[in-house]
Amino acid sequence: MRPRPTRRTAAAGLLLAASVVYNDWVLQFFLPTGLHQRDSYVSELFAADQPYRVLFSLVEIACAGLVVTGGALVWSMLPGRWASAGGAATVAFGVFSITDVLLPLRCAPSVERGCPEGTLWHTTTSGMVHFTLFASMALFITASRRGHPPLDLVRRWGPWLLAVSMTAAILTVGPFFGHPGGHGLAQRIHLTSVGAWFALLAVAIFRYGEGDEPPSCRQGDVGEPSRAKRCRSLRR
């Protein structure tokens, strides 16, 4: 059964909005945060002692709310266990993002001498944010490659965004191993790629309809029983 256009549009709209709000770090270009884009974590913006912590915390929580709601809609309407698991992982990603804001850094290590790079709880929640994010991306990519649902944009561009996002995320851990510098730039590349992922997923979901059936299904695939069965399941 195909999702109703209103639900499909709502899910796509929420994820598209999240793709923009997720990159709230661009506000640093307009606010005197005192943090350098190249060498500071974005989480330092809402550290407990920072002047704009309330603003950035509210924006982060609002973005997480968009992700949770959009992910829940996707979870409920896309067919197939891989896509459903991807929606569930997206919801978990949003929940852990809220937790990450509620357990902030105590200070900004990039500008405050002696400030630790992270706390146990904040580092744990940040790790879960990354785990659920990459899990959701991998699950949606797997679903699209299996054609259930046939999200062609995700199948084509998702692996590239996953590779860029994961590589950039790995490059942010330098300060934890005594090699600070440049991790802020890497993290912002990661955040930009995540925003691009949400935009890609939003467009793919918006386009999800009769036109997304594989060509063999539209032409009437009767030669291969397994493929014919898959086509029938896509039309339900």
C-alpha positions as a Markdown table, in Angstrom:
| # | Residue | x | y | z |
|---|---|---|---|---|
| 1 | Met | 0.0 | 0.0 | 0.0 |
| 2 | Arg | 1.4 | 3.4 | -1.0 |
| 3 | Pro | 1.6 | 6.1 | 1.6 |
| 4 | Arg | -0.9 | 8.9 | 1.3 |
| 5 | Pro | 0.4 | 12.0 | -0.4 |
| 6 | Thr | -0.2 | 14.2 | 2.7 |
| 7 | Arg | 1.8 | 11.9 | 4.9 |
| 8 | Arg | 4.6 | 11.6 | 2.3 |
| 9 | Thr | 4.7 | 15.4 | 2.0 |
| 10 | Ala | 4.7 | 15.9 | 5.7 |
| 11 | Ala | 7.6 | 13.5 | 6.2 |
| 12 | Ala | 9.6 | 15.0 | 3.4 |
| 13 | Gly | 8.9 | 18.6 | 4.7 |
| 14 | Leu | 10.0 | 17.7 | 8.2 |
| 15 | Leu | 13.2 | 16.1 | 7.0 |
| 16 | Leu | 13.9 | 18.9 | 4.6 |
| 17 | Ala | 13.5 | 21.5 | 7.4 |
| 18 | Ala | 15.8 | 19.4 | 9.6 |
| 19 | Ser | 18.5 | 19.4 | 6.9 |
| 20 | Val | 18.6 | 23.2 | 7.2 |
| 21 | Val | 18.3 | 23.6 | 10.9 |
| 22 | Tyr | 20.8 | 20.9 | 11.6 |
| 23 | Asn | 23.6 | 23.2 | 10.4 |
| 24 | Asp | 22.9 | 25.9 | 12.9 |
| 25 | Trp | 26.7 | 26.3 | 13.3 |
| 26 | Val | 26.4 | 28.9 | 10.4 |
| 27 | Leu | 25.0 | 31.3 | 13.0 |
| 28 | Gln | 28.6 | 31.7 | 14.2 |
| 29 | Phe | 29.2 | 33.9 | 11.2 |
| 30 | Phe | 26.7 | 36.4 | 12.6 |
| 31 | Leu | 27.2 | 36.0 | 16.4 |
| 32 | Pro | 30.3 | 36.8 | 18.5 |
| 33 | Thr | 30.7 | 33.4 | 20.0 |
| 34 | Gly | 34.4 | 33.7 | 20.5 |
| 35 | Leu | 34.9 | 30.2 | 19.1 |
| 36 | His | 36.9 | 29.5 | 16.0 |
| 37 | Gln | 35.1 | 27.5 | 13.3 |
| 38 | Arg | 38.3 | 25.5 | 12.4 |
| 39 | Asp | 39.3 | 24.4 | 15.9 |
| 40 | Ser | 36.1 | 24.2 | 18.0 |
| 41 | Tyr | 33.4 | 21.5 | 18.3 |
| 42 | Val | 29.9 | 22.6 | 17.5 |
| 43 | Ser | 28.8 | 21.2 | 20.9 |
| 44 | Glu | 30.9 | 24.0 | 22.5 |
| 45 | Leu | 28.3 | 26.5 | 21.3 |
| 46 | Phe | 25.9 | 25.1 | 23.9 |
| 47 | Ala | 28.4 | 24.3 | 26.6 |
| 48 | Ala | 27.2 | 25.3 | 30.1 |
| 49 | Asp | 29.2 | 28.5 | 30.3 |
| 50 | Gln | 28.8 | 29.9 | 26.8 |
| 51 | Pro | 26.8 | 33.1 | 26.2 |
| 52 | Tyr | 24.6 | 31.7 | 23.4 |
| 53 | Arg | 24.0 | 28.3 | 25.0 |
| 54 | Val | 20.2 | 28.8 | 25.3 |
| 55 | Leu | 19.8 | 29.8 | 21.6 |
| 56 | Phe | 21.9 | 26.9 | 20.2 |
| 57 | Ser | 20.3 | 24.4 | 22.7 |
| 58 | Leu | 16.8 | 25.4 | 21.6 |
| 59 | Val | 17.7 | 25.2 | 17.9 |
| 60 | Glu | 19.3 | 21.8 | 18.4 |
| 61 | Ile | 16.3 | 20.5 | 20.3 |
| 62 | Ala | 13.9 | 21.9 | 17.6 |
| 63 | Cys | 16.0 | 20.1 | 14.9 |
| 64 | Ala | 15.9 | 16.9 | 16.9 |
| 65 | Gly | 12.1 | 17.2 | 17.2 |
| 66 | Leu | 11.8 | 17.6 | 13.4 |
| 67 | Val | 14.0 | 14.5 | 12.9 |
| 68 | Val | 12.0 | 12.4 | 15.5 |
| 69 | Thr | 8.6 | 13.4 | 13.9 |
| 70 | Gly | 9.8 | 12.9 | 10.4 |
| 71 | Gly | 11.5 | 9.6 | 11.2 |
| 72 | Ala | 8.4 | 8.3 | 12.9 |
| 73 | Leu | 6.3 | 9.1 | 9.8 |
| 74 | Val | 8.9 | 7.3 | 7.6 |
| 75 | Trp | 9.0 | 4.4 | 10.0 |
| 76 | Ser | 5.2 | 4.0 | 9.8 |
| 77 | Met | 4.7 | 4.4 | 6.1 |
| 78 | Leu | 7.6 | 2.9 | 4.2 |
| 79 | Pro | 7.4 | -0.9 | 3.4 |
| 80 | Gly | 10.0 | -3.4 | 4.2 |
| 81 | Arg | 11.9 | -4.3 | 7.4 |
| 82 | Trp | 15.1 | -2.5 | 6.3 |
| 83 | Ala | 13.3 | 0.8 | 5.6 |
| 84 | Ser | 11.3 | 0.4 | 8.9 |
| 85 | Ala | 14.5 | -0.2 | 10.8 |
| 86 | Gly | 16.0 | 2.9 | 9.1 |
| 87 | Gly | 13.0 | 5.0 | 10.3 |
| 88 | Ala | 13.4 | 3.6 | 13.8 |
| 89 | Ala | 17.1 | 4.4 | 13.8 |
| 90 | Thr | 16.3 | 8.0 | 12.6 |
| 91 | Val | 14.0 | 8.4 | 15.6 |
| 92 | Ala | 16.7 | 7.1 | 17.9 |
| 93 | Phe | 19.1 | 9.5 | 16.4 |
| 94 | Gly | 16.8 | 12.4 | 17.2 |
| 95 | Val | 16.2 | 11.2 | 20.8 |
| 96 | Phe | 20.0 | 10.9 | 21.4 |
| 97 | Ser | 20.5 | 14.3 | 19.9 |
| 98 | Ile | 18.1 | 15.8 | 22.5 |
| 99 | Thr | 20.0 | 13.9 | 25.3 |
| 100 | Asp | 23.3 | 15.2 | 23.9 |
| 101 | Val | 22.0 | 18.8 | 24.4 |
| 102 | Leu | 20.6 | 18.1 | 27.9 |
| 103 | Leu | 24.0 | 16.7 | 29.0 |
| 104 | Pro | 26.3 | 19.5 | 27.6 |
| 105 | Leu | 30.0 | 20.2 | 28.0 |
| 106 | Arg | 30.8 | 22.2 | 31.1 |
| 107 | Cys | 33.1 | 24.6 | 29.2 |
| 108 | Ala | 34.6 | 25.2 | 25.7 |
| 109 | Pro | 37.9 | 23.3 | 25.5 |
| 110 | Ser | 39.1 | 25.1 | 22.4 |
| 111 | Val | 39.3 | 28.4 | 24.2 |
| 112 | Glu | 39.5 | 27.5 | 27.9 |
| 113 | Arg | 42.8 | 26.1 | 29.3 |
| 114 | Gly | 42.3 | 23.0 | 31.4 |
| 115 | Cys | 38.8 | 22.4 | 30.1 |
| 116 | Pro | 38.3 | 18.7 | 29.3 |
| 117 | Glu | 37.5 | 17.6 | 25.8 |
| 118 | Gly | 34.3 | 15.9 | 27.0 |
| 119 | Thr | 32.5 | 14.4 | 29.9 |
| 120 | Leu | 31.6 | 10.7 | 30.2 |
| 121 | Trp | 27.9 | 11.3 | 29.6 |
| 122 | His | 28.3 | 13.8 | 26.8 |
| 123 | Thr | 30.8 | 11.6 | 25.0 |
| 124 | Thr | 28.5 | 8.6 | 25.4 |
| 125 | Thr | 25.5 | 10.4 | 24.0 |
| 126 | Ser | 27.5 | 11.9 | 21.2 |
| 127 | Gly | 28.7 | 8.4 | 20.3 |
| 128 | Met | 25.1 | 7.1 | 20.2 |
| 129 | Val | 24.1 | 10.0 | 18.0 |
| 130 | His | 26.8 | 9.0 | 15.5 |
| 131 | Phe | 26.0 | 5.3 | 15.8 |
| 132 | Thr | 22.2 | 5.7 | 15.2 |
| 133 | Leu | 22.9 | 8.2 | 12.4 |
| 134 | Phe | 25.2 | 5.9 | 10.4 |
| 135 | Ala | 22.9 | 2.9 | 11.1 |
| 136 | Ser | 19.9 | 4.8 | 9.7 |
| 137 | Met | 21.8 | 5.8 | 6.6 |
| 138 | Ala | 23.1 | 2.2 | 6.0 |
| 139 | Leu | 19.6 | 0.8 | 6.6 |
| 140 | Phe | 17.9 | 3.1 | 4.1 |
| 141 | Ile | 20.7 | 2.5 | 1.5 |
| 142 | Thr | 20.2 | -1.3 | 2.0 |
| 143 | Ala | 16.5 | -0.9 | 1.6 |
| 144 | Ser | 16.8 | 1.1 | -1.6 |
| 145 | Arg | 19.3 | -1.4 | -3.1 |
| 146 | Arg | 16.8 | -4.2 | -2.4 |
| 147 | Gly | 14.1 | -2.1 | -4.1 |
| 148 | His | 11.8 | -2.2 | -1.1 |
| 149 | Pro | 11.1 | 0.7 | -1.2 |
| 150 | Pro | 12.7 | 1.8 | -4.5 |
| 151 | Leu | 14.3 | 5.1 | -3.4 |
| 152 | Asp | 16.5 | 5.7 | -6.4 |
| 153 | Leu | 18.1 | 8.8 | -5.1 |
| 154 | Val | 19.1 | 7.1 | -1.9 |
| 155 | Arg | 20.5 | 4.1 | -3.8 |
| 156 | Arg | 22.5 | 6.3 | -6.1 |
| 157 | Trp | 23.9 | 9.0 | -3.8 |
| 158 | Gly | 23.5 | 7.6 | -0.3 |
| 159 | Pro | 26.7 | 5.5 | -0.2 |
| 160 | Trp | 28.7 | 8.6 | -1.2 |
| 161 | Leu | 27.2 | 10.7 | 1.5 |
| 162 | Leu | 27.7 | 7.9 | 4.1 |
| 163 | Ala | 31.4 | 7.7 | 3.1 |
| 164 | Val | 32.0 | 11.4 | 3.3 |
| 165 | Ser | 30.0 | 11.8 | 6.6 |
| 166 | Met | 31.8 | 8.9 | 8.3 |
| 167 | Thr | 35.3 | 9.9 | 7.2 |
| 168 | Ala | 34.7 | 13.5 | 8.4 |
| 169 | Ala | 33.3 | 12.2 | 11.7 |
| 170 | Ile | 36.4 | 10.1 | 12.3 |
| 171 | Leu | 38.7 | 13.1 | 11.6 |
| 172 | Thr | 37.0 | 15.0 | 14.5 |
| 173 | Val | 38.5 | 12.7 | 17.3 |
| 174 | Gly | 42.0 | 14.2 | 17.2 |
| 175 | Pro | 41.7 | 16.2 | 20.5 |
| 176 | Phe | 40.9 | 13.0 | 22.4 |
| 177 | Phe | 44.3 | 11.6 | 21.3 |
| 178 | Gly | 46.3 | 14.8 | 21.9 |
| 179 | His | 46.2 | 16.1 | 18.4 |
| 180 | Pro | 43.8 | 19.1 | 18.3 |
| 181 | Gly | 43.4 | 21.4 | 15.4 |
| 182 | Gly | 41.2 | 21.2 | 12.3 |
| 183 | His | 38.6 | 19.0 | 14.1 |
| 184 | Gly | 36.1 | 21.8 | 13.9 |
| 185 | Leu | 36.4 | 22.0 | 10.1 |
| 186 | Ala | 36.0 | 18.2 | 9.9 |
| 187 | Gln | 32.9 | 18.3 | 12.0 |
| 188 | Arg | 31.3 | 21.0 | 10.0 |
| 189 | Ile | 31.9 | 19.0 | 6.8 |
| 190 | His | 30.3 | 16.1 | 8.6 |
| 191 | Leu | 27.3 | 18.2 | 9.6 |
| 192 | Thr | 26.9 | 19.6 | 6.1 |
| 193 | Ser | 26.9 | 16.0 | 4.7 |
| 194 | Val | 24.3 | 15.0 | 7.2 |
| 195 | Gly | 22.2 | 18.0 | 6.2 |
| 196 | Ala | 22.6 | 16.9 | 2.6 |
| 197 | Trp | 21.5 | 13.3 | 3.6 |
| 198 | Phe | 18.3 | 14.5 | 5.2 |
| 199 | Ala | 17.6 | 16.7 | 2.1 |
| 200 | Leu | 18.3 | 13.7 | -0.2 |
| 201 | Leu | 16.0 | 11.4 | 1.9 |
| 202 | Ala | 13.3 | 14.0 | 1.9 |
| 203 | Val | 13.3 | 14.4 | -1.8 |
| 204 | Ala | 13.4 | 10.6 | -2.3 |
| 205 | Ile | 10.4 | 10.1 | 0.0 |
| 206 | Phe | 8.4 | 12.9 | -1.6 |
| 207 | Arg | 9.0 | 11.3 | -5.0 |
| 208 | Tyr | 8.0 | 7.8 | -3.6 |
| 209 | Gly | 5.0 | 6.8 | -5.6 |
| 210 | Glu | 3.9 | 4.8 | -8.6 |
| 211 | Gly | 6.6 | 6.3 | -10.7 |
| 212 | Asp | 9.2 | 4.8 | -8.4 |
| 213 | Glu | 8.5 | 1.2 | -9.4 |
| 214 | Pro | 11.4 | -0.5 | -11.1 |
| 215 | Pro | 11.1 | -0.4 | -14.9 |
| 216 | Ser | 10.6 | -4.2 | -15.0 |
| 217 | Cys | 7.6 | -3.8 | -12.7 |
| 218 | Arg | 6.0 | -1.2 | -14.9 |
| 219 | Gln | 6.5 | -3.3 | -18.0 |
| 220 | Gly | 5.1 | -6.4 | -16.4 |
| 221 | Asp | 7.8 | -8.7 | -15.2 |
| 222 | Val | 6.6 | -12.3 | -15.7 |
| 223 | Gly | 9.9 | -14.0 | -16.5 |
| 224 | Glu | 11.3 | -14.3 | -13.1 |
| 225 | Pro | 9.1 | -15.5 | -10.2 |
| 226 | Ser | 11.1 | -13.9 | -7.4 |
| 227 | Arg | 11.2 | -10.5 | -9.2 |
| 228 | Ala | 7.5 | -10.8 | -10.0 |
| 229 | Lys | 6.8 | -11.5 | -6.3 |
| 230 | Arg | 8.8 | -8.4 | -5.3 |
| 231 | Cys | 6.9 | -6.2 | -7.8 |
| 232 | Arg | 3.6 | -7.4 | -6.4 |
| 233 | Ser | 4.8 | -6.5 | -2.9 |
| 234 | Leu | 5.7 | -3.0 | -4.0 |
| 235 | Arg | 2.2 | -2.4 | -5.3 |
| 236 | Arg | 0.6 | -3.3 | -2.1 |
